[in-house]
Amino acid sequence: MDPVAAGGFAAASPTYARIRPAYARGAIGLVKESCPRDGHVVDLAAGTGILTGQVARAGLRVTAVEPLPSMVDHLRRALPAVPAVLATAESLPFTSAVADVITVGQGFHWFAADAALDEAARILRPGGFLALMWNVRDESVPWVAELTQLVESRTDGRPYSDHRELDWVDVVAGSGHFGEVRTESFANPVATTVTGVIDRVRSTSFVAVLDENRRAALLADVADLLAGHDELRGTFEYPHDTVVHLCPLRATA
């Protein structure tokens, strides 16, 4: 694992479990319609079980895969009926052709893409799908754009590429394992408060690994930024979209 991901998410797992948003209902519906009745979903980089729980509550049989023990501990407490295994996406402890759908929520940007896509193709059954999913902040909103700029300028930066720098459809196509990718976007505004936004920043991996003084200074500056926007009072909307790339396994994969 990337050391920032390992250290940051291990340190921030209690906050992550409490503050990170769920995915839009439409996105979960897309997963459900892609999975046969009595099919099997494998949720990679399951974290504390946010997406895993939504998939399970939609009536699908799901197995969670997560490499960090602290995250798995939270997931097992929250979802005791869901099988959870410690593993990375690049080395999955499954025989071939065991999953009908693989989901990845807010995690694929951490993967070694080629190895992870090879493994996804290996464990998918014929006719299966890989669903890459992100909750994406709407940075056309001024305060959201200012927040992103502040956080990235006051840290060592994101140790990964995201949707602004990489076309995930091209990355998937480059593997040769998947057919034409269907991309859907679902509005997913998150009701929050100033404290909630600050905790969201606190749960970011590359913020969580900062030393205590740098992290405290950054969070104080985040509070000042939010205080400068009159619209951010009481409970307000943190604008997001859930973006899903639904990737069908090629018949010859």
N, C-alpha and C positions, 0 to 999 in steps of 0.2 A: 504493500500500500504506500501511497504518497505519505511521507512523514507528517505533512501539515494536516492532511485528512485524518490520519490516525490520531495524532495528538490533539487536534482541534475538536474533533467530534467526540473523542473520549472525554475531554474536559467539559464539553458543553452539552453532553447528552441529557442531563436533567432539564435544562432550559429548552433544548431542541424538542423534547417530547411534549413540553407544555405549550410552546409558542409557535411552532411551524404550522402553516396552514394545511388543511386538507385539499384535495383536488376536486375540481368541478364535477358535479354530478354527471354532466354530459360525457366527460372523459371516462368515468367509471362505466357508464352505459356502453361506450364504444368497446371497452374491454369485454364486457359481458356478451355483447352481440358477436364478438369474434371468437368466443369460447364455446365449444359444443356442450350440450347438456351433460352433466357429470364429468366434464373435462377438468384438467389440472392446470392451474396457474402457478408459475414460479416467479416470485417477486425478488429481484436482485437488488443488492444494496438497500435492504429493507429498513435499515435504521431502527428507529423505535417503533415502527409498525404503523405509521400513518396511512400509507397506501395499502399495506397488507390488510389492515382492518377494514378499510373501505371495500376492498375486493371480497373479503370474507363476508361482510354484511350484505353484499349484493347476492349472496347465495352461491358463490363459487368456492371450490376446493382449492386451497392455496398453501404453498410451502414457502416460507421466508428464508432468504439467504443473506447473511450479513457477516462481514469479517471482524467487527469490533465487539468483544465480549460485553462492554458496558452498554452498548446499544441493544444487543440481544437480551440482556437482563431486563431492560425496560420492556422490550417487545413481549417476552415470555410472561411478564407480570400482567401486561395489558391484554394479551391474547393467549391465554393458557391452552386453548384448544387448537392453536395453529402450530404445526411442526416448524421448527426453526433450526437452521444449521449454520455453523460457523464456516464460512468459505468466501473466497473471492470470485468475482465474475469470470476471471481468466482461468480458473481451475475448479470446475464444479464437480462435486462428489456424487454425480448421478450417472446412471447408464444412459446410453443414447436413446433418443425418441421417447422421452417420459413426460414432456410438457406440451400442452396445446397452445398456451400463451405464456410468454415471458414479459413481465412488466419491470420497468426501471423508473423509479420516481426520483427525480432530482439527483441522479447519481452517475449517469453515463459519461459525463464530462471528466470524471475521475478515472475512468477505465483506460487500460491499454486497449484501444479500440479493436485492433486486428485480432488479438487473442480472445477478447470477450465476444466478438461477433462469431469467431470460429466455434467457440463453446456454445453460444446460443443456438447456432445452426445445428450443432451436434445433438443437443438435448431436445430440440423441437420435433414433434411428430409431423409427418406430411400434412400440409394444409395449415400449419401453425403460424403464429404471428409473434413478432417482437414489438412491444409497445413502449417507446421511449417517451417519457412524460416529464414536463417541467412546469412549475409555477413561475411565471415570468413577470417581473415587476413592469408596470407601465411607465417607462421613463419619459414619455411625452408630458407627464404631469411634472411641473417645475420642482416641487419639493422632493419628489422621488429621484429625479435626475441629480439634484443637489446632494441628496443623501448618498447616492452611489458614488459621486465624485469625491465627496469627503472621505468616505470609508476607504476607497481605493488609494487616495492620495496619502492617507495617514497610516497605512499599513505597508507591508512589503508587497502588496498587490495580490491579485488572484493567482494561485499556482496552477491554474488550468485555463483552457480556452472555453468560451461559452458561445451562446447563439449569435453574439455580435461579431464573432471572429471566425466561426466555423459553421458551414452548412451541414447539419447532421444528416440530411438526406444524401449528400455527396459522400460523407464518411461511410454510411451504410452501403451505398451503391458500390463503393470501392472494394468491399469484401467479396463481392460476387455471389453471396449466399442468398440475397433477398431480391424480390421483384420490386415493382413500382410502389413507392412509398406514398401512403395517404396521410396528409397532414391536416389536422383539425385544431381549431382554437376555440376555447370556451371562456367566456367572461367569468372571472372568479374573484370578485372584490372581497376583501377580508376586513371585517369589522374589527377595529383595534383602538388603542389609546396611545398617547405618547409613551407611556411605560411599555406598552406592547411593542412599539417600534424599536425602542432601545433594547429590549430583551431580544428582539429578532436580530439586531446587529450583534449582540453579545453571543448569540448562538452560531454565528458565522465562523467557519473553521479557522480562517486566517486572522480573525479577531481573537478567538479563544486562545490561540497560541502566543499572543503578545505577552510581554512581561506585564506585571500588574500595573505599573505606573503608566505605561503607554496605553494600555487598555482603558484605564480610568480616565485618562486625558481625552481619548477618542470619544468615549461615551458621554463625557461632559460636553464636548463640542457638538455631538449629535443632539443632545438635549437643547443646546443653545440654538441650533439650526431649526429644530421643530418649534421652539418657542417663538421664532420669528415669523411664523405663518399663522395668521389669525384663524384660518379655516381648520386648524388642527386643535380643536378643543373638545373635551369630553370624548365621546365615541365617534369615530369617523371612519371612512373607507380607505383602506390601503389598496390601491388599484392593482390587480393582477389578472393575467390570463393563464389558463391551463392549456399548454400546447402539447399535442400528442402527435408523434410520428408512428404510424401503424405500418409495420414492415412485414410483408408476407414472405414466408420461406419459399424459395424457388423449389420447383418439383425435383430438380436434380441435386439439391444440396445434400 
